[in-house]
Amino acid sequence: MVTKEKEIAAIKSLVEMDGYFAEYFKRDLDKMVENIRNDHPIELCTQFNAMYEDLQMRHNETIVKHKDEIIDLCDTLLCIHDETGNVRLYERAVEKLGQNFVIVRKRVLGLNLSNKEIDYLIVQLNLKIN
């Protein structure tokens, strides 16, 4: 079993080697040692952890923004499809969003559902079409 002191010695040694570990954790060494001594998670209240959380938050925001942009683009495709009948635009929206979400977006946009979409919904309800 690794004792607290052995673990502290190991991370200090890693920092002294001035490699990848030191590059990321050198400024957090004192806090990491304190965390080990107090039986806290090693990354608790470290600058590295704060940086990771910030990056994760920005990543999540980017994903939401990207999803919103895809929905906006597909809304445009669906509206143009409704006006022109260009099937490829509809197919592209289905590729990006899936059939269920396309049907939802058409309802949100006030576009009429096709017979094929209505039949699809009936099948999803496990009802038989006469």
MDTraj code that builds the backbone (N, CA, C; nanometers):
import mdtraj as md
import numpy as np

residues = "MET VAL THR LYS GLU LYS GLU ILE ALA ALA ILE LYS SER LEU VAL GLU MET ASP GLY TYR PHE ALA GLU TYR PHE LYS ARG ASP LEU ASP LYS MET VAL GLU ASN ILE ARG ASN ASP HIS PRO ILE GLU LEU CYS THR GLN PHE ASN ALA MET TYR GLU ASP LEU GLN MET ARG HIS ASN GLU THR ILE VAL LYS HIS LYS ASP GLU ILE ILE ASP LEU CYS ASP THR LEU LEU CYS ILE HIS ASP GLU THR GLY ASN VAL ARG LEU TYR GLU ARG ALA VAL GLU LYS LEU GLY GLN ASN PHE VAL ILE VAL ARG LYS ARG VAL LEU GLY LEU ASN LEU SER ASN LYS GLU ILE ASP TYR LEU ILE VAL GLN LEU ASN LEU LYS ILE ASN".split()
xyz = np.array([
    [0.0836, -0.1186, 0.0000],
    [0.0000, 0.0000, 0.0000],
    [0.0885, 0.1255, 0.0000],
    [0.0477, 0.2231, -0.0745],
    [0.1223, 0.3479, -0.0840],
    [0.0786, 0.4393, 0.0303],
    [0.1752, 0.4877, 0.1031],
    [0.1451, 0.5812, 0.2121],
    [0.1328, 0.7219, 0.1538],
    [0.0781, 0.8119, 0.2342],
    [0.0657, 0.9510, 0.1917],
    [0.2031, 1.0093, 0.1593],
    [0.2996, 0.9799, 0.2426],
    [0.4342, 1.0352, 0.2220],
    [0.4983, 0.9825, 0.0946],
    [0.4754, 0.8536, 0.0634],
    [0.5302, 0.7986, -0.0616],
    [0.4627, 0.8641, -0.1826],
    [0.3340, 0.8852, -0.1711],
    [0.2614, 0.9493, -0.2808],
    [0.3098, 1.0933, -0.2998],
    [0.3289, 1.1641, -0.1898],
    [0.3803, 1.3018, -0.1967],
    [0.5198, 1.3029, -0.2582],
    [0.6043, 1.2112, -0.2154],
    [0.7390, 1.2027, -0.2704],
    [0.7350, 1.1741, -0.4201],
    [0.6408, 1.0907, -0.4622],
    [0.6302, 1.0544, -0.6034],
    [0.5906, 1.1754, -0.6881],
    [0.4912, 1.2521, -0.6437],
    [0.4507, 1.3671, -0.7257],
    [0.5571, 1.4766, -0.7227],
    [0.6263, 1.4910, -0.6096],
    [0.7362, 1.5889, -0.6052],
    [0.8465, 1.5477, -0.7028],
    [0.8730, 1.4195, -0.7080],
    [0.9755, 1.3680, -0.7996],
    [0.9346, 1.3930, -0.9445],
    [0.8091, 1.3728, -0.9746],
    [0.7592, 1.3968, -1.1109],
    [0.7742, 1.5438, -1.1496],
    [0.7485, 1.6329, -1.0555],
    [0.7636, 1.7758, -1.0835],
    [0.9104, 1.8102, -1.1047],
    [0.9965, 1.7514, -1.0238],
    [1.1404, 1.7780, -1.0356],
    [1.1971, 1.7301, -1.1683],
    [1.1384, 1.6270, -1.2272],
    [1.1848, 1.5756, -1.3562],
    [1.1585, 1.6745, -1.4691],
    [1.0688, 1.7687, -1.4455],
    [1.0388, 1.8753, -1.5411],
    [0.9884, 1.8219, -1.6749],
    [0.9057, 1.7193, -1.6689],
    [0.8458, 1.6613, -1.7895],
    [0.7020, 1.7072, -1.8062],
    [0.6226, 1.6204, -1.8681],
    [0.4818, 1.6531, -1.8932],
    [0.4048, 1.6789, -1.7639],
    [0.4285, 1.5966, -1.6627],
    [0.3579, 1.6149, -1.5359],
    [0.3864, 1.7534, -1.4804],
    [0.5119, 1.7926, -1.4780],
    [0.5499, 1.9237, -1.4250],
    [0.4873, 2.0360, -1.5064],
    [0.4808, 2.0173, -1.6368],
    [0.4240, 2.1192, -1.7246],
    [0.2802, 2.1535, -1.6837],
    [0.2042, 2.0528, -1.6454],
    [0.0634, 2.0744, -1.6127],
    [0.0358, 2.0949, -1.4635],
    [0.1187, 2.0371, -1.3775],
    [0.0834, 2.0348, -1.2364],
    [0.1811, 2.1064, -1.1425],
    [0.2889, 2.1618, -1.1944],
    [0.3903, 2.2240, -1.1093],
    [0.3299, 2.3327, -1.0198],
    [0.2466, 2.4168, -1.0771],
    [0.1887, 2.5270, -0.9988],
    [0.0881, 2.4781, -0.8942],
    [0.0429, 2.3550, -0.9070],
    [-0.0546, 2.2983, -0.8130],
    [0.0093, 2.2048, -0.7105],
    [0.1389, 2.1916, -0.7136],
    [0.2054, 2.0935, -0.6275],
    [0.1721, 2.1130, -0.4800],
    [0.1832, 2.2348, -0.4293],
    [0.1557, 2.2584, -0.2868],
    [0.0117, 2.2208, -0.2507],
    [-0.0822, 2.2553, -0.3369],
    [-0.2228, 2.2231, -0.3111],
    [-0.2446, 2.0719, -0.3178],
    [-0.1790, 2.0054, -0.4102],
    [-0.1923, 1.8602, -0.4215],
    [-0.1362, 1.7912, -0.2969],
    [-0.0242, 1.8380, -0.2489],
    [0.0349, 1.7816, -0.1264],
    [-0.0607, 1.8029, -0.0091],
    [-0.1159, 1.9214, 0.0010],
    [-0.2134, 1.9505, 0.1071],
    [-0.3343, 1.8579, 0.0961],
    [-0.3820, 1.8374, -0.0245],
    [-0.4980, 1.7492, -0.0452],
    [-0.4669, 1.6058, -0.0042],
    [-0.3488, 1.5582, -0.0383],
    [-0.3104, 1.4223, 0.0007],
    [-0.3061, 1.4112, 0.1532],
    [-0.2439, 1.5082, 0.2171],
    [-0.2331, 1.5050, 0.3638],
    [-0.3700, 1.5115, 0.4318],
    [-0.4651, 1.5806, 0.3692],
    [-0.5980, 1.5958, 0.4294],
    [-0.6999, 1.4935, 0.3779],
    [-0.6521, 1.3945, 0.3026],
    [-0.7404, 1.2908, 0.2455],
    [-0.8502, 1.3490, 0.1560],
    [-0.8152, 1.4521, 0.0801],
    [-0.9070, 1.5097, -0.0175],
    [-0.8675, 1.4608, -0.1560],
    [-0.9572, 1.4690, -0.2515],
    [-0.9181, 1.4351, -0.3888],
    [-0.7987, 1.5214, -0.4304],
    [-0.7039, 1.4621, -0.4954],
    [-0.5774, 1.5293, -0.5249],
    [-0.5958, 1.6566, -0.6076],
    [-0.6975, 1.6589, -0.6933],
    [-0.7168, 1.7748, -0.7805],
    [-0.8057, 1.8834, -0.7198],
    [-0.8570, 1.8623, -0.6001],
    [-0.9494, 1.9567, -0.5369],
    [-0.8870, 2.0958, -0.5258],
    [-0.9569, 2.1962, -0.5755],
    [-0.9166, 2.3379, -0.5678],
    [-0.7831, 2.3678, -0.6360],
    [-0.7457, 2.2899, -0.7345],
    [-0.6220, 2.3174, -0.8069],
    [-0.6532, 2.4048, -0.9284],
    [-0.5524, 2.4736, -0.9755],
    [-0.5693, 2.5544, -1.0960],
    [-0.5977, 2.4652, -1.2164],
    [-0.5348, 2.3483, -1.2197],
    [-0.5579, 2.2554, -1.3301],
    [-0.7043, 2.2136, -1.3348],
    [-0.7619, 2.1845, -1.2185],
    [-0.9019, 2.1439, -1.2122],
    [-0.9926, 2.2575, -1.2576],
    [-0.9626, 2.3796, -1.2148],
    [-1.0420, 2.4951, -1.2561],
    [-1.0324, 2.5137, -1.4076],
    [-0.9123, 2.4950, -1.4634],
    [-0.8932, 2.5071, -1.6072],
    [-0.9731, 2.3985, -1.6798],
    [-0.9693, 2.2762, -1.6275],
    [-1.0438, 2.1663, -1.6883],
    [-1.1944, 2.1957, -1.6863],
    [-1.2446, 2.2424, -1.5729],
    [-1.3874, 2.2732, -1.5620],
    [-1.4275, 2.3846, -1.6581],
    [-1.3402, 2.4858, -1.6739],
    [-1.3666, 2.5942, -1.7680],
    [-1.3702, 2.5413, -1.9112],
    [-1.2748, 2.4569, -1.9459],
    [-1.2729, 2.3977, -2.0802],
    [-1.3962, 2.3113, -2.1046],
    [-1.4360, 2.2362, -2.0035],
    [-1.5546, 2.1512, -2.0164],
    [-1.6795, 2.2363, -2.0373],
    [-1.6899, 2.3474, -1.9632],
    [-1.8049, 2.4357, -1.9771],
    [-1.8076, 2.4974, -2.1178],
    [-1.6911, 2.5434, -2.1665],
    [-1.6858, 2.6012, -2.3010],
    [-1.7179, 2.4967, -2.4071],
    [-1.6713, 2.3744, -2.3848],
    [-1.7012, 2.2654, -2.4780],
    [-1.8525, 2.2409, -2.4833],
    [-1.9157, 2.2340, -2.3677],
    [-2.0604, 2.2121, -2.3626],
    [-2.1363, 2.3257, -2.4302],
    [-2.0911, 2.4498, -2.4092],
    [-2.1546, 2.5648, -2.4742],
    [-2.1404, 2.5557, -2.6261],
    [-2.0243, 2.5117, -2.6717],
    [-2.0005, 2.4972, -2.8153],
    [-2.0921, 2.3907, -2.8743],
    [-2.1102, 2.2821, -2.8020],
    [-2.1992, 2.1753, -2.8494],
    [-2.3423, 2.2272, -2.8621],
    [-2.3890, 2.2990, -2.7605],
    [-2.5250, 2.3545, -2.7646],
    [-2.5385, 2.4516, -2.8814],
    [-2.4388, 2.5398, -2.8988],
    [-2.4424, 2.6370, -3.0086],
    [-2.4447, 2.5644, -3.1424],
    [-2.3616, 2.4623, -3.1566],
    [-2.3565, 2.3869, -3.2816],
    [-2.4911, 2.3193, -3.3088],
    [-2.5489, 2.2602, -3.2066],
    [-2.6789, 2.1940, -3.2234],
    [-2.7850, 2.2952, -3.2663],
    [-2.7844, 2.4127, -3.2028],
    [-2.8801, 2.5173, -3.2398],
    [-2.8611, 2.5620, -3.3849],
    [-2.7342, 2.5724, -3.4278],
    [-2.7069, 2.6114, -3.5664],
    [-2.7552, 2.5054, -3.6642],
    [-2.7370, 2.3784, -3.6299],
    [-2.7851, 2.2692, -3.7156],
    [-2.9373, 2.2734, -3.7247],
    [-3.0034, 2.2971, -3.6120],
    [-3.1501, 2.3052, -3.6132],
    [-3.1954, 2.4215, -3.7002],
    [-3.1302, 2.5373, -3.6867],
    [-3.1653, 2.6531, -3.7702],
    [-3.1465, 2.6220, -3.9180],
    [-3.0356, 2.5583, -3.9516],
    [-3.0094, 2.5215, -4.0897],
    [-3.1168, 2.4256, -4.1415],
    [-3.1502, 2.3262, -4.0607],
    [-3.2516, 2.2292, -4.1023],
    [-3.3890, 2.2929, -4.1125],
    [-3.4190, 2.3901, -4.0262],
    [-3.5449, 2.4640, -4.0389],
    [-3.5523, 2.5315, -4.1757],
    [-3.4405, 2.5915, -4.2166],
    [-3.4350, 2.6565, -4.3475],
    [-3.4550, 2.5535, -4.4592],
    [-3.3883, 2.4386, -4.4459],
    [-3.4044, 2.3328, -4.5465],
    [-3.5501, 2.2881, -4.5560],
    [-3.6140, 2.2724, -4.4416],
    [-3.7535, 2.2267, -4.4404],
    [-3.8471, 2.3303, -4.5022],
    [-3.8229, 2.4577, -4.4747],
    [-3.9062, 2.5636, -4.5332],
    [-3.8884, 2.5706, -4.6845],
    [-3.7640, 2.5607, -4.7303],
    [-3.7392, 2.5631, -4.8749],
    [-3.8001, 2.4388, -4.9399],
    [-3.7867, 2.3244, -4.8740],
    [-3.8490, 2.2006, -4.9258],
    [-3.9994, 2.2190, -4.9375],
    [-4.0596, 2.2809, -4.8373],
    [-4.2047, 2.3027, -4.8381],
    [-4.2461, 2.3905, -4.9564],
    [-4.1630, 2.4886, -4.9894],
    [-4.1949, 2.5805, -5.0994],
    [-4.1631, 2.5217, -5.2362],
    [-4.0552, 2.4432, -5.2450],
    [-4.0083, 2.3969, -5.3763],
    [-4.0333, 2.2497, -5.4047],
    [-4.0513, 2.1713, -5.2980],
    [-4.0675, 2.0274, -5.3173],
    [-3.9366, 1.9542, -5.3389],
    [-3.8242, 2.0214, -5.3193],
    [-3.6925, 1.9599, -5.3371],
    [-3.6719, 1.8534, -5.2298],
    [-3.6835, 1.7273, -5.2685],
    [-3.6786, 1.6145, -5.1754],
    [-3.5417, 1.6028, -5.1086],
    [-3.4370, 1.6382, -5.1819],
    [-3.3015, 1.6261, -5.1243],
    [-3.2853, 1.7141, -4.9998],
    [-3.3480, 1.8291, -4.9969],
    [-3.3410, 1.9163, -4.8792],
    [-3.4059, 1.8490, -4.7583],
    [-3.5203, 1.7861, -4.7822],
    [-3.5895, 1.7146, -4.6752],
    [-3.5040, 1.5986, -4.6256],
    [-3.4482, 1.5228, -4.7182],
    [-3.3635, 1.4083, -4.6811],
    [-3.2430, 1.4526, -4.5995],
    [-3.1854, 1.5656, -4.6359],
    [-3.0686, 1.6180, -4.5629],
    [-3.1068, 1.6553, -4.4201],
    [-3.2238, 1.7151, -4.4016],
    [-3.2716, 1.7491, -4.2672],
    [-3.2921, 1.6221, -4.1851],
    [-3.3478, 1.5188, -4.2461],
    [-3.3675, 1.3918, -4.1764],
    [-3.2330, 1.3293, -4.1405],
    [-3.1350, 1.3387, -4.2297],
    [-3.0005, 1.2865, -4.2000],
    [-2.9406, 1.3547, -4.0776],
    [-2.9612, 1.4853, -4.0676],
    [-2.9009, 1.5628, -3.9583],
    [-2.9775, 1.5488, -3.8268],
    [-3.1107, 1.5466, -3.8337],
    [-3.1916, 1.5534, -3.7119],
    [-3.2646, 1.4235, -3.6774],
    [-3.2863, 1.3398, -3.7761],
    [-3.3677, 1.2202, -3.7547],
    [-3.5129, 1.2500, -3.7866],
    [-3.5851, 1.1455, -3.8250],
    [-3.7244, 1.1613, -3.8685],
    [-3.8128, 1.2209, -3.7590],
    [-3.7998, 1.1724, -3.6375],
    [-3.8846, 1.2221, -3.5289],
    [-3.8678, 1.3724, -3.5087],
    [-3.7426, 1.4178, -3.5050],
    [-3.7170, 1.5593, -3.4779],
    [-3.7600, 1.6456, -3.5963],
    [-3.7475, 1.5939, -3.7183],
    [-3.7941, 1.6680, -3.8356],
    [-3.9439, 1.6906, -3.8259],
    [-4.0164, 1.5885, -3.7855],
    [-4.1620, 1.6034, -3.7711],
    [-4.1935, 1.7084, -3.6656],
    [-4.1224, 1.7054, -3.5551],
    [-4.1429, 1.8059, -3.4493],
    [-4.1133, 1.9454, -3.5037],
    [-4.0016, 1.9602, -3.5747],
    [-3.9644, 2.0921, -3.6270],
    [-4.0680, 2.1415, -3.7284],
    [-4.1217, 2.0521, -3.8110],
    [-4.2244, 2.0932, -3.9062],
    [-4.3470, 2.1461, -3.8330],
    [-4.3829, 2.0825, -3.7224],
    [-4.4972, 2.1309, -3.6433],
    [-4.4663, 2.2672, -3.5824],
    [-4.3449, 2.2830, -3.5300],
    [-4.3048, 2.4117, -3.4712],
    [-4.3094, 2.5225, -3.5771],
    [-4.2667, 2.4890, -3.6978],
    [-4.2626, 2.5872, -3.8065],
    [-4.3984, 2.6077, -3.8735],
    [-4.4970, 2.5283, -3.8362],
    [-4.6297, 2.5406, -3.8951],
    [-4.6396, 2.4805, -4.0340],
    [-4.5510, 2.3875, -4.0648],
    [-4.5540, 2.3205, -4.1950],
    [-4.6420, 2.1967, -4.1871],
    [-4.7105, 2.1686, -4.2945],
    [-4.7976, 2.0506, -4.2978],
    [-4.7148, 1.9235, -4.3042],
    [-4.7627, 1.8207, -4.2350],
    [-4.6989, 1.6897, -4.2425],
    [-4.7459, 1.6176, -4.3681],
    [-4.6558, 1.5441, -4.4294],
    [-4.6911, 1.4656, -4.5470],
    [-4.7651, 1.3393, -4.5026],
    [-4.8302, 1.2736, -4.5977],
    [-4.8959, 1.1464, -4.5675],
    [-4.7948, 1.0440, -4.5180],
    [-4.6759, 1.0456, -4.5765],
    [-4.5708, 0.9534, -4.5348],
    [-4.5329, 0.9777, -4.3874],
    [-4.5240, 1.1029, -4.3476],
    [-4.4919, 1.1348, -4.2074],
    [-4.6045, 1.0950, -4.1134],
    [-4.7263, 1.1163, -4.1560],
    [-4.8411, 1.0749, -4.0742],
    [-4.8429, 0.9233, -4.0601],
    [-4.8183, 0.8517, -4.1715],
    [-4.8100, 0.7053, -4.1661],
    [-4.6982, 0.6612, -4.0715],
    [-4.5855, 0.7309, -4.0773],
    [-4.4722, 0.7015, -3.9878],
    [-4.5144, 0.7160, -3.8419],
    [-4.5858, 0.8217, -3.8106],
    [-4.6320, 0.8429, -3.6725],
    [-4.7288, 0.7336, -3.6288],
    [-4.8150, 0.6916, -3.7190],
    [-4.9101, 0.5841, -3.6866],
    [-4.8353, 0.4551, -3.6569],
    [-4.7341, 0.4245, -3.7366],
    [-4.6527, 0.3045, -3.7132],
    [-4.5849, 0.3144, -3.5768],
    [-4.5365, 0.4341, -3.5430],
    [-4.4714, 0.4532, -3.4132],
    [-4.5683, 0.4305, -3.2976],
    [-4.6961, 0.4538, -3.3219],
    [-4.7988, 0.4299, -3.2216],
    [-4.8460, 0.2836, -3.2199],
    [-4.7891, 0.2042, -3.3064],
    [-4.8245, 0.0623, -3.3204],
    [-4.9700, 0.0425, -3.3597],
    [-5.0212, 0.1337, -3.4417],
    [-5.1564, 0.1208, -3.4940],
    [-5.1490, 0.0762, -3.6391],
    [-5.2490, 0.0034, -3.6836],
    [-5.2497, -0.0468, -3.8210],
    [-5.3184, 0.0552, -3.9111],
    [-5.2621, 0.0698, -4.0317],
    [-5.3207, 0.1569, -4.1337],
    [-5.4120, 0.0706, -4.2191],
    [-5.5364, 0.1145, -4.2380],
    [-5.6327, 0.0383, -4.3187],
    [-5.5990, 0.0457, -4.4639],
])
top = md.Topology()
chain = top.add_chain()
for i, resn in enumerate(residues, 1):
    res = top.add_residue(resn, chain, resSeq=i)
    for name in ("N", "CA", "C"):
        top.add_atom(name, md.element.get_by_symbol(name[0]), res)
traj = md.Trajectory(xyz[None], top)
